[in-house]
Amino acid sequence: MRGVWFLVGGTVAFPSYRYHVPNGDRVPCYDGATGCRSGDAQRNQPETACFGLGHPSCWGHAKPLNPFGQAWQAADFVWTESLCKADSDGDGFTNGQELGDPCCQWGAWDVPSSYMASHTPSHPGDSRSTLPENFEAPACGSGDSVPGNLKPAQEIPELGGYNPGETAKSMDFVISSYEIPAKPTTYVDIGFNVNLSAFSENQTVMHIVDGEVILDQPKFLHHFVIMGCRQPFAPEDHGKVMAGGMREACGRMLGTWAP
């Protein structure tokens, strides 16, 4: 596959990354925050929540990433012990303390401990959101001596890992300066080239295993279709509206997305 064709029809993406860190969907909005959204009381969320913990906006679509987002990206978006013990925003509390995993026991999708579920988290990437001055970190111990209320109520087995010898790569596809027409419905084709230089010559089989949609115009995107193309686009056309003749080379459907 040399190129990727997006067929875009002119709502909101809900990134799953918030579930890859403890209490990632329970951080309350704070003074000075933008992009806050209504929380869901049935999910033990605050009245207004900050979901985009790695971004400068709580909505989650903006870049550049904040200090926590940069550290999280460097950890391949995995909640590691070193990320947990770091103080990304420099407010004097570790990321784990801020998010309710002070002893770094939690893993992605684990059922929260009783401590985590009752903890009111603060934002690990913005020092304007911090724990109260009277916060006291619990004694962690080590191994079996970690108090039970600090351990996940249930550990979920790791899924979706890679086999020995397999390599994970990620790529960003960003639409280049497209002006949305002022009419109810628009369909537009936008072409992207896959950066084949990121792969070694002996990597002849590649699989798309995951994707994340980040929108800066969430009210206007209804769905899109991803098509594989037999030939690349001209470098200057990467991320731009596609010339009509290229459609004939993009006949293999790879996936679709809708909110």
C-alpha positions in Angstrom: 0.0 0.0 0.0 1.5 3.3 -1.1 -1.2 5.8 -0.3 -4.3 6.3 1.8 -7.4 7.9 0.6 -9.9 9.5 3.1 -13.4 10.1 1.9 -14.7 12.6 4.4 -18.3 13.7 4.9 -18.8 17.0 6.4 -19.4 15.2 15.6 -17.2 14.5 18.2 -14.4 12.0 18.6 -14.0 10.4 22.0 -10.4 9.3 22.3 -9.9 6.0 24.2 -6.6 7.2 25.6 -8.3 8.5 28.7 -8.8 4.9 29.8 -5.1 4.1 29.6 -4.3 6.2 32.7 -5.9 5.9 36.1 -8.9 8.1 36.6 -8.4 9.5 33.1 -12.1 10.3 32.8 -12.6 11.8 36.3 -10.3 14.8 36.4 -12.4 17.9 37.3 -12.2 21.1 35.3 -10.3 23.9 37.0 -9.8 27.6 36.8 -8.3 28.6 33.5 -9.1 25.3 31.7 -10.7 25.4 28.3 -12.7 22.7 26.5 -14.4 21.3 29.6 -17.2 18.9 29.1 -20.2 17.7 31.2 -19.4 14.7 33.4 -21.5 11.6 33.9 -22.5 11.1 37.5 -23.3 7.4 36.8 -19.6 7.0 36.0 -18.5 8.7 39.1 -17.3 11.7 37.0 -17.3 15.4 38.2 -19.9 17.9 37.1 -17.5 19.2 34.5 -14.5 17.1 33.4 -11.2 17.5 31.7 -10.8 14.5 29.3 -7.8 15.6 27.2 -5.1 15.1 29.8 -2.3 15.1 27.3 -3.4 18.3 25.5 -3.5 22.0 26.3 -7.3 21.9 25.9 -9.5 19.6 28.0 -11.5 18.9 24.8 -8.5 16.9 23.7 -7.8 17.9 20.1 -5.2 20.6 20.5 -1.4 20.5 20.1 1.3 20.7 21.1 1.0 18.2 23.9 1.4 19.4 27.4 4.3 18.1 29.7 2.3 15.1 30.7 1.2 14.3 27.2 4.9 14.5 26.0 6.0 12.2 28.8 3.1 9.8 28.1 3.9 9.8 24.4 7.6 9.0 25.2 6.3 6.0 27.2 4.4 4.8 24.1 1.1 5.9 25.8 1.5 3.2 28.5 1.1 3.9 32.2 4.5 2.8 33.3 6.0 3.0 36.8 8.4 5.7 35.7 5.6 7.8 34.3 3.6 7.2 37.4 6.4 8.3 39.7 7.3 11.4 37.6 6.0 14.9 38.3 5.3 16.1 34.8 3.8 19.5 35.6 6.2 20.3 38.5 3.5 20.9 41.1 5.2 18.8 43.7 3.0 15.7 43.3 3.7 12.7 41.2 1.4 11.8 38.3 0.3 8.7 40.3 -0.6 10.8 43.3 -2.5 13.3 41.2 -4.5 10.5 39.4 -5.1 8.3 42.4 -2.5 5.6 41.8 0.1 6.7 44.4 1.8 3.3 44.6 1.8 2.7 40.8 -0.2 -0.5 41.0 -2.8 0.2 38.3 -2.7 -1.1 34.6 -4.8 -0.1 31.6 -8.4 -1.1 32.0 -7.9 -2.5 35.6 -10.9 -2.0 37.9 -10.0 0.9 40.2 -9.0 0.3 43.8 -11.3 1.7 46.5 -8.7 4.4 47.0 -8.6 5.4 43.4 -12.4 5.3 43.1 -12.9 7.7 46.0 -9.9 9.9 45.1 -10.5 13.4 43.6 -7.8 13.5 40.9 -6.0 16.6 39.7 -4.5 17.3 36.2 -0.9 15.8 35.9 0.0 18.1 33.0 -1.1 21.5 34.3 0.2 22.9 37.6 -2.9 25.1 38.0 -4.7 21.9 38.9 -3.1 20.3 41.9 -3.9 18.3 45.1 -4.9 20.2 48.3 -2.1 21.3 50.6 -3.2 18.9 53.3 -2.9 15.9 50.9 -0.9 13.0 52.5 0.4 10.3 50.3 -0.4 6.8 51.7 2.4 4.5 52.7 2.9 2.1 49.8 5.2 -0.7 51.1 6.3 -3.1 48.4 5.2 -6.3 46.8 2.6 -8.1 49.0 2.9 -5.4 51.6 1.1 -2.8 49.5 -2.2 -2.2 51.3 -5.2 -3.8 49.6 -7.1 -0.6 49.2 -4.4 0.7 46.9 -4.4 -2.3 44.6 -6.8 -2.7 41.7 -10.0 -4.3 42.6 -9.5 -6.5 39.6 -6.5 -6.8 37.2 -7.4 -7.1 33.5 -5.1 -9.3 31.4 -3.1 -7.4 28.8 -4.5 -7.7 25.3 -3.4 -6.6 21.9 0.3 -7.0 22.5 3.0 -7.6 19.8 4.8 -10.8 19.1 8.6 -11.1 19.4 10.2 -9.5 16.3 7.2 -7.3 15.5 7.7 -3.6 15.4 5.0 -1.0 16.2 5.1 2.3 14.2 2.8 5.3 14.4 2.0 8.0 11.8 0.1 11.3 11.9 -2.2 12.2 9.0 -3.2 15.9 9.2 -5.5 17.6 6.7 -3.8 20.6 5.2 -5.8 23.9 5.4 -9.1 22.7 4.1 -11.9 25.3 4.3 -15.3 23.7 5.0 -17.9 24.9 2.5 -21.0 26.7 3.8 -23.6 24.1 2.8 -25.3 21.3 4.6 -23.5 18.3 3.2 -20.1 18.0 1.5 -18.1 15.0 0.5 -14.4 15.5 -0.2 -11.5 13.1 -1.0 -8.2 13.8 0.7 -5.0 11.9 0.0 -2.1 10.9 2.3 1.1 9.1 1.6 2.4 6.4 3.9 6.0 7.1 5.0 7.6 4.0 3.8 11.0 5.2 4.9 9.9 4.5 8.4 10.1 0.7 7.6 13.1 -1.4 6.8 13.4 -3.1 3.5 12.6 -6.6 4.8 9.3 -5.4 6.3 7.0 -6.5 3.5 3.9 -7.1 5.5 2.3 -4.3 7.5 -1.0 -4.2 9.4 -3.1 -1.3 10.6 -4.0 -2.3 14.2 -5.2 1.0 15.8 -6.2 4.5 15.1 -7.2 7.7 16.9 -9.3 10.5 15.5 -8.4 14.0 16.8 -10.7 16.8 15.5 -10.3 20.6 15.7 -13.8 21.0 14.1 -15.8 18.4 16.0 -19.2 19.8 14.9 -18.7 19.2 11.2 -17.3 15.7 10.7 -19.9 13.0 10.4 -17.9 10.0 9.1 -15.1 9.0 6.9 -13.9 6.0 4.8 -10.3 4.9 4.5 -9.2 3.5 1.1 -5.9 2.0 0.2 -4.2 3.2 -3.0 -1.8 1.4 -5.4 0.4 4.4 -6.1 1.6 7.4 -4.0 0.4 11.0 -4.4 2.8 13.7 -5.4 4.5 15.0 -2.2 3.0 18.4 -2.6 -0.5 16.9 -2.6 -0.1 15.0 0.7 -3.0 16.0 3.0 -4.8 18.0 0.4 -8.0 17.5 -1.7 -7.4 14.7 -4.1 -7.4 15.1 -7.9 -10.3 13.1 -9.5 -8.1 10.8 -11.5 -6.5 9.3 -8.4 -9.7 7.6 -7.3 -9.2 4.8 -9.8 -6.0 3.8 -8.0 -7.7 3.8 -4.5 -10.2 0.9 -4.7 -9.5 -1.1 -1.5 -11.5 -0.2 1.6 -9.4 -0.4 4.7 -11.9 0.9 7.3 -14.5 3.4 8.2 -15.1 5.8 11.2 -18.2 7.4 12.7 -18.7 8.7 16.2 
